[in-house]
Amino acid sequence: MYDPNSLKIYTDGSAMPNPGKGGIGMVVEFPDSMEIENFELSEGYIKSTNNRMELMACIRALEWVQSEMKSRTFTRAIIVTDSDYVYSNNKNAQYWKDNGWKNEIGKPYENHELWDTFLKERQKTKVRVDIVWEKGKTRAVLIRVDSLAKQGAKHPTKTDYGFQSGK
C-alpha cells in the first residue's frame, strides 16, 4: 500500500475516558529489503486527552526515527495516523508558532507546547517524513496499534505534564 522501500510507522493515541487515562501505540514496519521484524511501543499516561495522545504518538515516532538513524540508513519515513487532528494540523503548526501560538482573534491554540515539540523533533529528523491519514482499525496493523494505545491507557506509568484539567 505504501512505498516498500520506506520506513512505515503506524501511530495511535487513546484516552479512556476523554479526558482520562491516556495511551499511545506505535508499530514500525521496516523496508521490505531489511528483513527486520516490526518494532512495537506502548506507553500510558495517568491523565491526558485523545488529541494529546495522538500528537504524542507522532512525536515518539519522530524521536524513534532519530535514534534509529544512528545505526541504520533510511531515506524516507511515513507516519500513518488515524487522527484527523494530527493530519489536518501538522502543516499549520509552523504558522501557529510564527503567530505566537494564537489564532486570528488572539485565542491560544490548544496543545501548543506539544505542537512546538513536534516541530522541533521533525526538524531534527534528517530524512523526509510524510504524515498520512488512514482510517483506523481497517487492517491488522491498524488494529494492533489501536490495541497498543489502549493497553498503554489501561496501565499508565507516565505523566503528561502539559495536560490541563477542565479543558
C-alpha positions as a printed NumPy array, in Angstrom:
array([[  0.   ,   0.   ,   0.   ],
       [  2.856,   2.391,   0.834],
       [  6.369,   2.65 ,  -0.598],
       [  8.016,  -0.728,   0.208],
       [ 11.425,   0.987,   0.481],
       [ 10.382,   3.412,   3.214],
       [ 10.073,   3.077,   6.95 ],
       [  6.388,   2.944,   7.898],
       [  5.346,   3.969,  11.392],
       [  1.738,   3.432,  12.426],
       [  0.677,   5.554,  15.405],
       [ -2.411,   5.801,  17.556],
       [ -3.475,   7.61 ,  20.702],
       [ -6.204,   6.864,  23.184],
       [ -7.815,   8.424,  26.251],
       [-10.28 ,   6.455,  28.35 ],
       [-12.499,   8.38 ,  29.009],
       [-11.597,  11.576,  27.174],
       [-10.022,  13.241,  29.123],
       [ -8.804,  10.342,  31.202],
       [ -6.043,   7.78 ,  31.259],
       [ -4.053,   8.185,  28.049],
       [ -2.076,   5.807,  25.909],
       [ -0.019,   5.758,  22.761],
       [  0.814,   2.923,  20.422],
       [  3.35 ,   2.61 ,  17.639],
       [  4.142,  -0.162,  15.166],
       [  7.184,   0.226,  12.934],
       [  7.466,  -1.697,   9.682],
       [ 10.966,  -1.664,   8.224],
       [ 11.563,  -1.513,   4.47 ],
       [ 10.973,  -4.894,   2.82 ],
       [ 14.646,  -5.209,   1.874],
       [ 15.805,  -5.029,   5.513],
       [ 14.064,  -8.223,   6.674],
       [ 13.713,  -6.909,  10.252],
       [ 10.747,  -7.739,  12.468],
       [  8.312,  -4.981,  13.386],
       [  9.056,  -2.842,  16.426],
       [  6.205,  -2.03 ,  18.813],
       [  5.771,   0.563,  21.563],
       [  3.041,   1.154,  24.124],
       [  3.092,   3.947,  26.732],
       [  0.47 ,   5.038,  29.232],
       [ -0.159,   8.43 ,  30.804],
       [ -2.052,   8.974,  34.055],
       [ -4.234,  11.796,  32.678],
       [ -4.488,  13.238,  29.168],
       [ -6.761,  13.695,  26.159],
       [ -7.189,  11.776,  22.936],
       [ -5.772,  14.59 ,  20.775],
       [ -2.727,  14.977,  23.026],
       [ -2.065,  11.243,  22.84 ],
       [ -2.435,  11.172,  19.049],
       [  0.092,  14.003,  18.767],
       [  2.383,  12.453,  21.399],
       [  2.429,   9.21 ,  19.386],
       [  3.68 ,  11.135,  16.328],
       [  6.33 ,  12.87 ,  18.436],
       [  7.511,   9.485,  19.754],
       [  7.669,   8.234,  16.152],
       [  9.91 ,  11.166,  15.176],
       [ 12.141,  10.562,  18.202],
       [ 12.361,   6.879,  17.34 ],
       [ 13.423,   7.648,  13.749],
       [ 16.178,   9.92 ,  15.064],
       [ 17.507,   7.227,  17.39 ],
       [ 17.442,   4.601,  14.631],
       [ 19.293,   6.877,  12.212],
       [ 22.391,   6.403,  14.393],
       [ 22.662,   2.769,  13.336],
       [ 20.565,   2.486,  10.147],
       [ 20.084,   4.447,   6.957],
       [ 16.624,   5.442,   5.773],
       [ 15.704,   7.937,   3.099],
       [ 12.044,   8.277,   3.968],
       [  9.668,   7.681,   6.87 ],
       [  5.903,   7.552,   6.527],
       [  3.931,   8.165,   9.711],
       [  0.432,   6.747,   9.383],
       [ -2.183,   8.191,  11.728],
       [ -5.938,   7.82 ,  12.023],
       [ -6.097,  11.224,  13.716],
       [ -7.669,  13.947,  11.629],
       [ -6.439,  16.389,  14.301],
       [ -2.777,  15.495,  13.682],
       [ -3.079,  15.008,   9.937],
       [ -5.006,  18.231,   9.282],
       [ -2.918,  20.434,  11.558],
       [  0.666,  19.209,  11.145],
       [  1.248,  21.65 ,   8.301],
       [ -0.381,  24.53 ,  10.217],
       [  1.807,  24.255,  13.301],
       [  4.67 ,  26.386,  11.94 ],
       [  2.215,  29.151,  11.028],
       [  0.715,  28.967,  14.544],
       [  4.184,  29.216,  16.077],
       [  5.088,  32.182,  13.878],
       [  1.96 ,  33.911,  15.221],
       [  2.807,  33.305,  18.881],
       [  0.545,  30.245,  19.139],
       [ -2.534,  32.47 ,  18.931],
       [ -5.26 ,  32.444,  16.29 ],
       [ -6.573,  35.497,  14.444],
       [ -8.752,  36.561,  17.398],
       [ -5.934,  36.119,  19.934],
       [ -7.081,  32.82 ,  21.403],
       [ -4.233,  30.355,  22.102],
       [ -4.123,  27.11 ,  20.156],
       [ -4.637,  24.026,  22.272],
       [ -1.67 ,  21.762,  22.872],
       [  0.761,  24.37 ,  21.571],
       [  3.604,  23.018,  23.715],
       [  3.206,  19.599,  22.064],
       [  2.978,  21.174,  18.615],
       [  6.186,  23.062,  19.399],
       [  7.873,  19.787,  20.384],
       [  6.531,  18.193,  17.205],
       [  8.11 ,  20.948,  15.073],
       [ 11.455,  20.642,  16.871],
       [ 11.554,  16.852,  16.563],
       [ 10.52 ,  16.949,  12.921],
       [ 13.332,  19.405,  12.163],
       [ 15.871,  17.136,  13.921],
       [ 14.748,  14.174,  11.811],
       [ 17.176,  14.258,   8.902],
       [ 15.056,  12.237,   6.474],
       [ 11.917,  13.017,   4.533],
       [  8.895,  12.479,   6.784],
       [  5.391,  12.254,   5.344],
       [  2.339,  12.141,   7.574],
       [ -0.606,  10.367,   6.022],
       [ -4.105,   9.649,   7.259],
       [ -5.689,   6.227,   7.127],
       [ -8.978,   5.161,   8.664],
       [ -8.24 ,   3.256,  11.87 ],
       [ -8.875,  -0.426,  12.543],
       [ -9.269,  -1.323,   8.85 ],
       [ -6.189,  -3.566,   8.619],
       [ -4.36 ,  -5.88 ,  11.028],
       [ -1.517,  -3.416,  11.686],
       [ -4.026,  -0.646,  12.491],
       [ -5.944,  -2.908,  14.848],
       [ -2.643,  -3.786,  16.545],
       [ -1.551,  -0.155,  17.019],
       [ -5.006,   0.701,  18.411],
       [ -4.634,  -2.184,  20.864],
       [ -1.198,  -0.926,  21.953],
       [ -2.599,   2.576,  22.599],
       [ -5.476,   1.186,  24.669],
       [ -3.094,  -1.125,  26.526],
       [ -0.996,   1.912,  27.469],
       [ -4.072,   3.778,  28.694],
       [ -5.07 ,   0.832,  30.879],
       [ -1.64 ,   0.734,  32.543],
       [ -0.404,   4.337,  32.808],
       [  3.018,   4.97 ,  34.305],
       [  3.96 ,   8.369,  32.843],
       [  2.76 ,  11.926,  33.417],
       [  1.585,  14.212,  30.633],
       [  2.943,  17.402,  32.176],
       [  1.194,  19.628,  29.649],
       [ -2.291,  18.28 ,  30.372],
       [ -4.604,  20.858,  31.939],
       [ -7.793,  19.605,  33.543],
       [-11.002,  21.454,  32.91 ],
       [-10.438,  21.891,  29.179]])
